[in-house]
Amino acid sequence: MKDAGEIHHNPNAPEGPELGDQFWANAVLVEPQSPTSVHLKLDPEVFDYFKGQGKGHITRMQDVLKAYVKAHQGR
């Protein structure tokens, strides 16, 4: 984006508010986790459905799985 000139930095932009000690007292460091690569066999109709939605079908499959996990956690 920088090479395309799409990033604009305004040196006169106002600074945001200071975050107080109370904010940082509750902060928790969360280390990023790398995704796990797997080989997955899908039924043709499942793959065709997501693939038929266009580019980004793998991401959409991942989003559906994440929503399933979130809905079933804590049961």
N, C-alpha and C positions, 0 to 999 in steps of 0.2 A: 504494500500500500504506500510505503514511503516513496519508493521509486516512481509510482504512478502519480505522486503529488496529492494523494487522498488524505494524508494526515496533516492536520493543521495544529500547530502549537501556538497558543496565544500567551506570550510572556506577561501580559497585563491582566490575565485572568485572576480573580480573587481566590485566596486560599480558603479551603474549607475549614469548618470549626475544629478546634483541638478536641481529641478524644481523651476524656478524663481518665484518671487512675481506676475508677470503678469499672469503666468499660474494659480496660486491659486486665483487671483482676479476674474477670470471668472468661477471658479468652483462652481457647484451647488450640494447641498446635495439632493439625491434622495432616499427616504425611500423605502425599498423593500415591495412589496405587495404580500400577499398570494393569490394563485389561488382560484377561487370560484368553489366549488363542485356542480355539477348539475346532474340531472337525465335526460337523453336524449334518445328519441326514434328515431331510424334510420331505414330507409328502409332496408330490408335484403340485397339488391344488393349493397348498399353503404357500409354497415358493412362488407359484404363478400369480397368486393374489397380490403378494407384496411387490413382486417384480413389475406387475402391471400398473402399479401406482407411480412408476417412473423412478428417476434417480433418487437415491437415498433409501432404497428398500432395506438394506442391512440395518441402517440406523433405526428405521421404523420397527423392524423386528425386535431390535434391542429395546426400544421404548415400550413395546407391548410386554416384553418379558419383565422389565423393570416395574411396570404398573402392576403386573400380576404379583410379583414378589411383595411390593408395598402393600397391596390389598390383603395379602395373606399373612403378613408378619404380625406377630402378637396374638395369633389365634390360639 
